[in-house]
Amino acid sequence: MMKAAAGTLLLLCFVARGHAVENWPQWRGPALNGGSDSTNLPVSWSETRNVRWKTPLPSWSAATPAVWGDRIFVMSGSPAGEGAEAPTKKGSSRGGREGRDLLLLCVSRKDGSVIWQRTLDNDNAHYQKQNMASPSPVTDGKSVWAMTGSGVLTTLDMAGKVIWRREVQKDYGPFGLDFGYASSPLLFGRKLIIQVLQSRDDKDQSYLTAFDADTGRTVWKVDRPTDAIDESPDSYTSPTLMRYSDRTELIIGGGDYVTGHDLATGQEIWRCGGTNPNRDPKYRQVGSPLVVDGMVFMSARKGPLVACKGGGHGNVTATHLAWTSAAAPDVPTPVGDAKYLYILHDIGMFSCLDAKTGKPYYLKERLPDGPYSASPLLADGKVYVINENARTTVLAAGAEFKILSENQLDGGRTLSSIACAGKELFIRTSKCLYCISESPK
């Protein structure tokens, strides 16, 4: 058992370090923190400059592309006019009309050609900013796993052949989130983990489930209790990991708490509150927890942003809450390293805090043209932020607010975060997938 645990930890280190340059395997990248050790990334581009290729996409999605080797995996709704139209369940369809089918595309990293396309489900719907193609896929270079907002979890091989399929709502009951399901799956060893944190009015409200990544068999399923009220149990976040010297924990954010769990059983080890000090009934959480250097950073709705030290047992709010800050994001997940924490505010502002103390280096400096929904990328000494109109601002990393460039693409509704691999950026708008790289001099 000890050898197996050590092997899993070694594999995680290999994925986080050895493959960090060339691959972007899942939501928030190889180390699950929105960062990459890629270098020589482009600083400026346009529709006519430093675009290696661009590929038209069937429709829009907030999902981030997953990249492994020569393949890129992209979620999408089907095009408008092809079969039944996706209904609007909440608010308005800001992304435009589209079809009912939910698609996974495999795109060539070499030239942008579509290698294959598969229909995962035919139950697409709109919930204001998102549709049912919002969860990001995950790959290990041998298989790709895709979850839809309609609750269909599918595993395919690299050639697009379906290996197994689970209908989560059929197995465990209908989802109860007010704005639709949007959490991305997490791959750990041979477990695929999903979270369903919701305000459904019955005894089986929120839960975590681990599936065998190879067979789809349920390995464990545990309740994730909360005393949050009304809409506040709803969480659109994605799970992440915290690595210690002797173990790795599953980290879950939402329902007014961040919690640490045993990956072997799913059982909760500790929880930390503080994101909803006034017990507001409308504090649903969108931005995912960020784990950096033994600290978890998390906020919900209007804040505060909390920094919680990992570890401990039971409710550790009184002992492990390191600091709080009013500089809290709503939708974008923060990014950072051991020294700097970068916060993208939805309305078009940017802050930088000391990761250890919460002391601000600068607060709410103005960015061009909000709003912003995609999460920032930290790589190559720069922070990349993209607004909802496909305009990327590149900032210098560090204690000084400094804009290096502003770069406009097609203007399509952009909710997906930027991925990077090697010397390339991958940007998904509602219209196209772009590969951005420095052209040879």
C-alpha positions as CSV (number, residue, x, y, z in Angstrom):
1,M,0.0,0.0,0.0
2,M,2.9,2.4,0.9
3,K,4.5,1.6,-2.5
4,A,1.3,2.3,-4.4
5,A,0.9,5.7,-2.6
6,A,4.5,6.6,-3.3
7,G,4.1,5.7,-6.9
8,T,1.0,7.9,-7.2
9,L,2.8,10.8,-5.7
10,L,5.8,10.3,-8.0
11,L,3.4,10.2,-11.0
12,L,1.8,13.5,-9.8
13,C,5.2,15.1,-9.6
14,F,6.1,13.8,-13.0
15,V,2.9,15.2,-14.5
16,A,3.3,18.6,-12.7
17,R,7.0,19.1,-13.7
18,G,8.0,16.8,-16.5
19,H,5.0,17.5,-18.7
20,A,4.3,21.0,-17.6
21,V,5.9,22.6,-20.7
22,E,4.3,20.5,-23.4
23,N,0.8,19.7,-22.1
24,W,-2.2,21.3,-20.5
25,P,-4.1,18.3,-19.4
26,Q,-7.1,19.7,-17.5
27,W,-8.8,22.8,-16.0
28,R,-6.1,25.1,-14.6
29,G,-3.3,23.2,-16.2
30,P,-0.7,20.6,-15.2
31,A,-0.3,21.7,-11.6
32,L,-4.0,22.8,-11.2
33,N,-3.0,26.3,-10.3
34,G,-3.4,28.2,-13.6
35,G,0.4,28.4,-14.1
36,S,2.9,26.9,-16.4
37,D,6.7,26.8,-16.7
38,S,6.5,27.4,-20.4
39,T,8.9,30.1,-21.8
40,N,9.2,32.2,-24.9
41,L,5.4,32.7,-25.1
42,P,4.0,35.4,-27.4
43,V,3.4,38.9,-25.9
44,S,1.5,40.5,-28.8
45,W,-0.8,39.2,-31.6
46,S,-3.8,40.0,-33.8
47,E,-5.9,38.3,-36.4
48,T,-3.0,38.9,-38.9
49,R,0.0,38.5,-36.6
50,N,1.4,35.5,-34.6
51,V,-1.7,33.4,-35.3
52,R,-0.3,30.0,-36.2
53,W,-3.7,28.7,-37.1
54,K,-7.4,29.2,-36.2
55,T,-10.2,26.6,-36.5
56,P,-13.9,27.5,-36.6
57,L,-15.9,25.9,-33.9
58,P,-19.5,24.7,-33.9
59,S,-20.7,27.0,-31.1
60,W,-19.6,28.6,-27.8
61,S,-18.5,27.1,-24.5
62,A,-16.8,28.3,-21.3
63,A,-14.7,25.1,-21.2
64,T,-10.9,25.4,-21.4
65,P,-9.2,23.3,-24.0
66,A,-7.1,20.3,-22.8
67,V,-3.8,19.7,-24.7
68,W,-1.7,16.6,-24.8
69,G,1.0,16.0,-27.4
70,D,-0.4,16.7,-30.8
71,R,-4.0,16.7,-29.8
72,I,-6.3,19.4,-28.4
73,F,-9.8,18.5,-26.9
74,V,-12.5,21.1,-27.0
75,M,-16.1,21.1,-25.8
76,S,-18.9,22.7,-27.7
77,G,-22.6,22.9,-28.4
78,S,-23.8,21.9,-31.9
79,P,-24.3,24.7,-34.5
80,A,-27.6,26.6,-34.7
81,G,-29.9,25.2,-37.4
82,E,-28.7,21.6,-37.0
83,G,-31.6,19.8,-35.3
84,A,-33.5,21.1,-32.3
85,E,-32.4,24.4,-30.7
86,A,-31.0,24.5,-27.2
87,P,-33.6,26.1,-24.8
88,T,-32.9,28.9,-22.4
89,K,-33.5,27.8,-18.8
90,K,-32.4,30.9,-16.9
91,G,-31.8,34.5,-18.0
92,S,-30.9,35.0,-21.7
93,S,-28.6,33.1,-24.1
94,R,-25.7,35.6,-24.2
95,G,-23.6,33.3,-26.3
96,G,-26.2,33.1,-29.2
97,R,-28.4,30.4,-30.7
98,E,-27.1,26.8,-30.9
99,G,-28.2,23.2,-31.2
100,R,-29.1,20.6,-28.5
101,D,-26.1,18.3,-29.1
102,L,-23.1,18.5,-26.8
103,L,-19.9,17.8,-28.6
104,L,-16.3,16.9,-27.9
105,L,-13.8,17.8,-30.7
106,C,-10.3,16.5,-31.1
107,V,-8.2,19.1,-33.0
108,S,-4.7,18.7,-34.4
109,R,-2.2,20.8,-32.6
110,K,-0.1,20.8,-35.8
111,D,-2.5,22.6,-38.2
112,G,-5.8,23.0,-36.4
113,S,-7.7,20.4,-38.4
114,V,-10.5,18.5,-36.7
115,I,-9.4,14.9,-36.3
116,W,-12.7,13.7,-34.9
117,Q,-15.9,14.9,-33.3
118,R,-18.3,13.0,-31.0
119,T,-21.7,13.7,-29.7
120,L,-21.8,13.2,-25.9
121,D,-25.4,14.0,-25.2
122,N,-28.4,15.9,-26.7
123,D,-29.6,17.9,-23.7
124,N,-27.9,21.3,-24.1
125,A,-29.5,24.3,-22.5
126,H,-28.5,27.9,-21.6
127,Y,-28.2,29.4,-18.1
128,Q,-27.2,33.1,-18.7
129,K,-23.4,32.9,-19.3
130,Q,-23.1,29.2,-19.6
131,N,-24.4,26.2,-21.5
132,M,-24.1,22.5,-20.8
133,A,-20.6,22.4,-22.5
134,S,-19.0,24.3,-19.6
135,P,-17.0,21.6,-17.8
136,S,-13.5,21.2,-19.2
137,P,-12.2,17.9,-20.4
138,V,-9.2,16.1,-18.9
139,T,-6.7,13.8,-20.6
140,D,-3.6,11.7,-19.7
141,G,-2.5,11.2,-23.2
142,K,-4.1,7.8,-23.4
143,S,-7.8,8.6,-22.7
144,V,-9.9,11.7,-22.5
145,W,-12.8,12.2,-20.0
146,A,-15.6,14.7,-20.6
147,M,-18.4,15.7,-18.3
148,T,-21.4,17.6,-19.6
149,G,-23.6,20.0,-17.6
150,S,-26.4,17.5,-18.3
151,G,-24.5,15.0,-16.2
152,V,-23.2,12.6,-18.8
153,L,-19.6,11.5,-18.1
154,T,-17.9,9.8,-21.0
155,T,-14.4,8.3,-21.5
156,L,-12.9,8.0,-24.9
157,D,-9.6,6.8,-26.3
158,M,-7.4,9.1,-28.3
159,A,-9.0,7.8,-31.5
160,G,-12.5,8.9,-30.3
161,K,-13.8,5.4,-29.4
162,V,-16.1,5.5,-26.3
163,I,-14.7,3.3,-23.5
164,W,-17.4,3.9,-20.9
165,R,-20.3,6.3,-20.1
166,R,-22.2,7.2,-16.9
167,E,-25.4,9.2,-16.5
168,V,-24.8,10.9,-13.2
169,Q,-28.3,12.4,-12.8
170,K,-29.9,9.0,-13.6
171,D,-27.6,7.3,-11.0
172,Y,-27.7,9.9,-8.2
173,G,-30.7,12.2,-8.8
174,P,-31.3,15.4,-10.7
175,F,-28.9,18.4,-10.3
176,G,-30.3,21.3,-8.2
177,L,-28.0,24.2,-9.1
178,D,-29.9,27.4,-10.0
179,F,-27.6,28.1,-13.0
180,G,-26.8,24.7,-14.3
181,Y,-23.9,22.3,-13.6
182,A,-20.5,23.5,-14.6
183,S,-17.8,21.8,-12.5
184,S,-14.9,20.1,-14.3
185,P,-13.7,16.6,-13.4
186,L,-10.4,15.9,-11.7
187,L,-8.1,13.0,-12.6
188,F,-5.9,11.6,-9.8
189,G,-4.1,8.4,-10.4
190,R,-6.8,6.1,-11.8
191,K,-9.6,7.9,-10.1
192,L,-11.8,10.4,-11.8
193,I,-13.5,12.7,-9.3
194,I,-16.5,14.9,-9.7
195,Q,-18.3,17.2,-7.2
196,V,-22.0,18.1,-7.1
197,L,-22.5,20.9,-4.6
198,Q,-26.1,22.1,-4.8
199,S,-29.2,23.4,-3.0
200,R,-31.5,20.6,-3.9
201,D,-34.3,20.2,-1.3
202,D,-33.8,16.6,-0.2
203,K,-31.5,14.5,2.0
204,D,-29.0,13.8,-0.7
205,Q,-28.0,17.4,-1.4
206,S,-24.3,17.7,-2.1
207,Y,-21.8,14.9,-2.7
208,L,-18.4,13.9,-4.1
209,T,-17.9,10.8,-6.3
210,A,-14.8,9.0,-7.5
211,F,-15.1,6.7,-10.5
212,D,-12.5,4.1,-11.7
213,A,-11.0,6.0,-14.6
214,D,-10.6,2.8,-16.6
215,T,-14.0,1.1,-16.1
216,G,-16.4,3.8,-14.8
217,R,-17.2,1.8,-11.7
218,T,-18.0,3.9,-8.6
219,V,-15.1,3.7,-6.2
220,W,-16.7,5.9,-3.5
221,K,-19.5,8.4,-3.0
222,V,-19.7,10.6,0.1
223,D,-22.0,13.4,1.2
224,R,-20.5,16.8,1.5
225,P,-22.6,18.6,4.2
226,T,-23.0,22.3,4.7
227,D,-25.1,24.7,6.8
228,A,-25.2,27.2,4.0
229,I,-28.7,28.5,3.2
230,D,-30.9,29.1,0.2
231,E,-28.6,29.5,-3.0
232,S,-25.3,29.5,-1.1
233,P,-24.8,25.7,-1.3
234,D,-24.6,26.0,-5.1
235,S,-21.0,25.7,-6.3
236,Y,-19.7,26.0,-9.9
237,T,-16.1,25.4,-8.8
238,S,-13.9,22.5,-9.7
239,P,-12.0,20.2,-7.4
240,T,-8.2,20.5,-6.9
241,L,-5.4,18.9,-4.9
242,M,-3.1,19.9,-2.0
243,R,0.2,18.0,-1.9
244,Y,2.0,17.4,1.4
245,S,5.4,15.7,1.9
246,D,3.6,12.4,2.8
247,R,0.2,12.6,1.2
248,T,-2.1,14.4,-1.2
249,E,-5.6,15.7,-0.3
250,L,-8.6,16.5,-2.4
251,I,-9.7,20.1,-2.0
252,I,-13.3,21.2,-2.5
253,G,-14.7,24.8,-2.4
254,G,-18.3,25.8,-2.0
255,G,-21.3,25.9,0.4
256,D,-19.5,28.5,2.5
257,Y,-16.4,26.3,3.2
258,V,-13.3,24.9,1.7
259,T,-12.8,21.2,2.7
260,G,-9.9,18.7,2.6
261,H,-10.7,15.1,1.9
262,D,-9.0,11.7,1.9
263,L,-8.5,10.6,-1.7
264,A,-8.8,6.9,-0.9
265,T,-12.3,7.2,0.7
266,G,-13.6,10.7,0.0
267,Q,-14.1,11.3,3.7
268,E,-13.7,14.9,5.0
269,I,-10.6,15.6,7.1
270,W,-11.0,19.3,7.7
271,R,-13.0,22.4,6.8
272,C,-12.4,26.1,6.9
273,G,-15.1,28.8,6.7
274,G,-14.9,32.6,6.4
275,T,-16.1,33.2,2.8
276,N,-19.6,34.1,3.9
277,P,-19.3,35.7,7.4
278,N,-22.8,37.2,7.3
279,R,-24.5,34.0,6.1
280,D,-25.8,35.7,3.0
281,P,-28.4,33.4,1.2
282,K,-27.1,34.3,-2.3
283,Y,-23.3,33.5,-1.9
284,R,-23.0,30.8,-4.6
285,Q,-19.4,30.2,-5.5
286,V,-18.0,30.2,-9.1
287,G,-14.2,30.8,-8.8
288,S,-12.4,27.6,-7.8
289,P,-10.1,27.2,-4.8
290,L,-6.5,27.9,-5.6
291,V,-3.8,25.9,-3.8
292,V,-0.3,27.3,-3.8
293,D,2.6,26.5,-1.4
294,G,0.5,24.9,1.4
295,M,-2.3,27.6,1.3
296,V,-5.8,27.5,-0.1
297,F,-7.2,30.8,-1.5
298,M,-11.0,31.0,-2.0
299,S,-13.8,33.5,-2.2
300,A,-17.5,33.5,-3.0
301,R,-19.6,36.2,-4.7
302,K,-18.5,39.5,-3.2
303,G,-16.0,38.1,-0.7
304,P,-14.0,38.2,1.4
305,L,-11.1,36.3,-0.1
306,V,-9.8,33.9,2.5
307,A,-6.4,32.3,2.8
308,C,-6.4,29.0,4.7
309,K,-3.4,26.9,5.7
310,G,-3.8,23.3,4.8
311,G,-3.9,20.4,7.2
312,G,-5.5,19.9,10.6
313,H,-8.7,18.0,11.5
314,G,-12.3,19.1,12.0
315,N,-13.3,22.7,11.7
316,V,-10.0,24.6,11.4
317,T,-11.4,28.1,10.8
318,A,-10.2,29.4,14.1
319,T,-6.7,28.0,13.8
320,H,-5.8,27.8,10.1
321,L,-7.4,31.0,8.6
322,A,-4.2,33.0,7.8
323,W,-5.8,36.2,6.5
324,T,-8.7,37.7,4.6
325,S,-9.0,40.4,2.1
326,A,-11.8,42.5,0.6
327,A,-10.0,42.2,-2.8
328,A,-12.2,39.2,-3.8
329,P,-13.1,38.0,-7.3
330,D,-16.4,36.5,-8.2
331,V,-16.1,34.4,-11.3
332,P,-12.4,34.2,-12.3
333,T,-10.2,31.9,-10.2
334,P,-7.0,33.7,-8.9
335,V,-3.5,32.7,-9.9
336,G,-0.2,33.0,-8.1
337,D,3.0,31.6,-6.8
338,A,4.6,31.4,-3.3
339,K,5.1,35.2,-3.3
340,Y,2.4,36.9,-5.4
341,L,-1.4,36.3,-5.6
342,Y,-3.0,37.8,-8.7
343,I,-6.7,38.6,-8.6
344,L,-8.8,39.4,-11.7
345,H,-12.0,41.2,-10.8
346,D,-15.0,40.6,-13.1
347,I,-15.7,44.3,-13.8
348,G,-12.2,44.8,-15.3
349,M,-9.8,45.5,-12.5
350,F,-6.7,43.7,-11.3
351,S,-5.0,43.3,-7.9
352,C,-1.8,41.8,-6.5
353,L,-1.4,40.7,-2.9
354,D,1.4,39.2,-0.9
355,A,0.4,35.5,-0.8
356,K,1.7,34.9,2.7
357,T,0.2,38.0,4.4
358,G,-2.6,39.4,2.2
359,K,-0.8,42.8,2.1
360,P,-1.6,44.5,-1.2
361,Y,1.1,45.4,-3.7
362,Y,-1.6,47.2,-5.7
363,L,-5.4,47.1,-5.6
364,K,-8.0,47.2,-8.4
365,E,-6.0,48.8,-11.2
366,R,-8.1,49.3,-14.3
367,L,-7.9,46.9,-17.2
368,P,-9.4,47.5,-20.7
369,D,-13.0,46.8,-21.4
370,G,-14.7,44.4,-18.8
371,P,-16.3,42.2,-18.0
372,Y,-14.0,39.2,-17.5
373,S,-15.1,35.7,-16.8
374,A,-12.1,33.6,-17.8
375,S,-9.4,32.9,-15.2
376,P,-5.9,34.4,-15.6
377,L,-2.8,32.4,-16.8
378,L,0.6,32.9,-15.1
379,A,3.5,31.9,-17.3
380,D,6.9,33.1,-18.6
381,G,7.0,36.1,-16.1
382,K,3.6,37.4,-17.4
383,V,-0.1,37.2,-16.5
384,Y,-2.5,36.8,-19.3
385,V,-6.2,37.9,-18.9
386,I,-8.9,37.7,-21.5
387,N,-12.2,39.6,-21.5
388,E,-15.5,38.5,-22.8
389,N,-14.9,40.2,-26.2
390,A,-11.7,38.1,-26.9
391,R,-9.3,40.9,-26.0
392,T,-6.2,39.7,-24.1
393,T,-4.2,42.0,-21.8
394,V,-0.7,40.8,-21.0
395,L,0.7,42.1,-17.7
396,A,4.1,41.9,-16.1
397,A,4.2,39.5,-13.2
398,G,5.5,41.0,-9.9
399,A,4.7,43.8,-7.5
400,E,4.2,46.6,-10.1
401,F,1.1,47.0,-12.2
402,K,2.4,47.1,-15.8
403,I,0.5,46.4,-19.0
404,L,2.8,44.9,-21.7
405,S,0.3,44.6,-24.5
406,E,-3.4,44.4,-25.6
407,N,-4.4,41.9,-28.2
408,Q,-7.7,41.7,-30.0
409,L,-9.1,38.6,-31.8
410,D,-12.5,38.0,-33.4
411,G,-14.6,39.6,-30.7
412,G,-16.7,36.4,-30.2
413,R,-18.1,35.8,-26.7
414,T,-15.1,34.5,-24.7
415,L,-15.6,32.8,-21.4
416,S,-12.9,30.1,-21.7
417,S,-9.6,30.5,-19.9
418,I,-6.3,30.5,-21.9
419,A,-4.3,27.3,-22.1
420,C,-0.6,27.1,-22.9
421,A,1.7,24.3,-23.9
422,G,5.3,24.6,-25.2
423,K,5.7,28.0,-26.8
424,E,2.0,28.3,-27.8
425,L,-1.2,29.8,-26.3
426,F,-4.5,28.3,-27.1
427,I,-7.5,30.7,-27.0
428,R,-11.1,29.6,-27.4
429,T,-13.6,32.2,-28.4
430,S,-17.3,31.5,-29.3
431,K,-16.2,31.4,-33.0
432,C,-12.8,29.8,-33.2
433,L,-9.9,28.0,-31.5
434,Y,-6.6,29.9,-32.0
435,C,-3.1,28.7,-31.7
436,I,-0.9,31.8,-30.9
437,S,2.9,31.6,-31.2
438,E,5.8,33.9,-32.1
439,S,6.3,33.8,-35.9
440,P,9.9,33.2,-37.0
441,K,11.8,36.4,-37.4
